[in-house]
């Protein structure tokens, strides 16, 4: 009986530590201690004692999850642990406004074989030439955009 109580006590302490410690290790160790205590209770106390121990373990695990996921984030201490901000930034600036560049004339700043750089209205863009190879200085037309570059073709 003492071993069962000791395992449950160790499990409770580890589960309490899991609430305030990042990661899942303490929670898994606490759950393992509780299940070991349940197994020991079934072996030493029979089905009635083991069933009571399993019910107690499930109630403690449920209480721990409730405290960690529902109650703690609402407390002043929990608000310091939980990230509440979100970032709406993007990793790349927008390539170009599609309405501003579609159909515009472009000049090849580098040889496009088939990728390179073009100039549209004095701005430099990375481009892909659908027509294949385009020499430096070639007159091109913007026909589309993909994620990171303009799509151009020979007029």
C-alpha positions as CSV (number, residue, x, y, z in Angstrom):
1,X,0.0,0.0,0.0
2,X,2.9,2.4,0.8
3,X,4.5,1.8,-2.6
4,X,1.2,2.7,-4.3
5,X,0.7,5.9,-2.3
6,X,4.4,6.8,-2.9
7,X,4.0,6.3,-6.7
8,X,0.8,8.4,-6.7
9,X,2.5,11.1,-4.6
10,X,5.5,11.2,-7.0
11,X,3.1,11.2,-10.0
12,X,1.2,14.2,-8.5
13,X,4.4,16.2,-7.9
14,X,5.6,15.5,-11.4
15,X,2.3,16.4,-12.9
16,X,2.3,19.7,-10.9
17,X,5.8,20.4,-12.2
18,X,4.5,19.8,-15.7
19,X,2.0,22.6,-15.3
20,X,4.7,25.3,-14.9
21,X,7.6,23.7,-16.8
22,X,7.8,23.7,-20.6
23,X,7.9,20.4,-22.4
24,X,6.2,17.1,-21.8
25,X,8.9,15.1,-19.9
26,X,7.6,15.7,-16.4
27,X,4.0,15.0,-17.5
28,X,5.0,11.7,-19.1
29,X,7.1,10.7,-16.0
30,X,4.2,11.6,-13.7
31,X,1.7,9.7,-15.8
32,X,4.1,6.7,-15.8
33,X,4.4,6.8,-12.1
34,X,0.6,6.9,-11.8
35,X,0.1,4.0,-14.1
36,X,2.8,2.0,-12.3
37,X,1.0,2.7,-9.0
38,X,-2.3,1.5,-10.7
39,X,-0.6,-1.7,-11.8
40,X,0.9,-2.2,-8.3
41,X,-2.6,-1.6,-6.8
42,X,-4.1,-4.2,-9.1
43,X,-1.4,-6.7,-8.1
44,X,-1.5,-6.1,-4.3
45,X,-5.0,-4.9,-3.6
46,X,-7.0,-6.9,-6.2
47,X,-9.6,-5.6,-8.7
48,X,-11.4,-3.3,-6.3
49,X,-8.3,-1.5,-5.1
50,X,-6.8,-1.4,-8.6
51,X,-10.0,0.0,-10.0
52,X,-10.1,2.7,-7.3
53,X,-6.5,3.6,-8.0
54,X,-7.2,3.8,-11.8
55,X,-10.2,6.0,-11.2
56,X,-8.1,8.3,-8.9
57,X,-5.3,8.4,-11.5
58,X,-7.7,9.3,-14.3
59,X,-9.3,12.0,-12.1
60,X,-5.9,13.5,-11.3
61,X,-4.8,13.5,-15.0
62,X,-8.1,15.2,-15.9
63,X,-7.6,17.8,-13.2
64,X,-4.0,18.4,-14.3
65,X,-5.1,18.9,-17.9
66,X,-7.9,21.3,-16.8
67,X,-5.5,23.3,-14.6
68,X,-2.9,23.5,-17.3
69,X,-5.0,24.3,-20.3
70,X,-8.0,26.1,-18.9
71,X,-7.4,27.6,-15.5
72,X,-3.7,28.5,-15.6
73,X,-3.8,30.7,-18.8
74,X,-6.4,32.9,-17.1
75,X,-4.3,33.7,-14.0
76,X,-1.8,36.6,-13.8
77,X,1.0,34.1,-13.5
78,X,-0.3,32.0,-16.4
79,X,-0.6,35.1,-18.6
80,X,3.2,35.6,-18.2
81,X,3.7,32.0,-19.5
82,X,1.4,32.1,-22.5
83,X,2.3,33.9,-25.7
84,X,-0.7,36.1,-26.7
85,X,0.8,38.1,-29.6
86,X,0.7,37.1,-33.2
87,X,2.9,38.1,-36.1
88,X,1.2,39.1,-39.4
89,X,4.5,39.8,-41.2
90,X,5.5,38.1,-44.3
91,X,9.0,36.8,-45.1
92,X,9.1,38.4,-48.6
93,X,7.8,41.8,-49.7
94,X,5.1,41.6,-52.4
95,X,6.7,41.2,-55.8
96,X,4.6,43.7,-57.7
97,X,1.1,44.8,-58.0
98,X,-0.3,42.5,-60.7
99,X,-2.5,45.3,-62.2
100,X,0.5,47.7,-62.4
101,X,2.8,45.3,-64.3
102,X,0.6,43.0,-66.4
103,X,1.0,43.7,-70.1
104,X,3.7,46.3,-69.5
105,X,6.9,46.4,-71.6
106,X,10.0,45.1,-70.0
107,X,13.7,45.3,-70.9
108,X,16.1,42.5,-70.1
109,X,18.8,43.8,-67.7
110,X,20.6,40.4,-67.9
111,X,20.5,37.5,-70.3
112,X,17.4,35.5,-69.5
113,X,18.2,31.8,-70.0
114,X,15.4,31.5,-69.1
115,X,15.7,33.3,-65.8
116,X,17.3,36.7,-65.2
117,X,16.4,40.3,-64.4
118,X,14.2,42.8,-66.2
119,X,13.3,46.4,-65.8
120,X,9.7,47.5,-65.8
121,X,9.0,51.2,-65.4
122,X,12.5,51.7,-64.0
123,X,12.1,49.0,-61.3
124,X,14.2,45.8,-61.3
125,X,12.5,42.4,-61.0
126,X,13.5,38.8,-61.2
127,X,11.9,37.3,-64.3
128,X,11.3,34.0,-66.1
129,X,11.1,34.1,-69.9
130,X,8.5,31.8,-71.4
131,X,10.0,32.2,-74.8
132,X,13.3,30.6,-73.6
133,X,16.4,32.6,-74.1
134,X,16.4,36.4,-74.3
135,X,19.6,38.4,-74.7
136,X,20.5,41.4,-72.5
137,X,18.6,44.5,-73.7
138,X,15.8,42.5,-75.4
139,X,12.3,44.0,-75.4
140,X,9.9,41.8,-73.5
141,X,6.3,41.9,-72.3
142,X,5.0,40.9,-68.8
143,X,2.4,38.2,-69.1
144,X,2.1,37.0,-65.5
145,X,3.5,36.6,-62.0
146,X,4.3,33.6,-59.9
147,X,5.4,33.5,-56.3
148,X,8.8,35.2,-56.7
149,X,9.2,36.5,-60.2
150,X,7.6,38.1,-63.2
151,X,6.8,35.9,-66.2
152,X,7.8,37.6,-69.5
153,X,7.7,36.7,-73.1
154,X,9.1,38.1,-76.4
155,X,6.4,40.4,-78.0
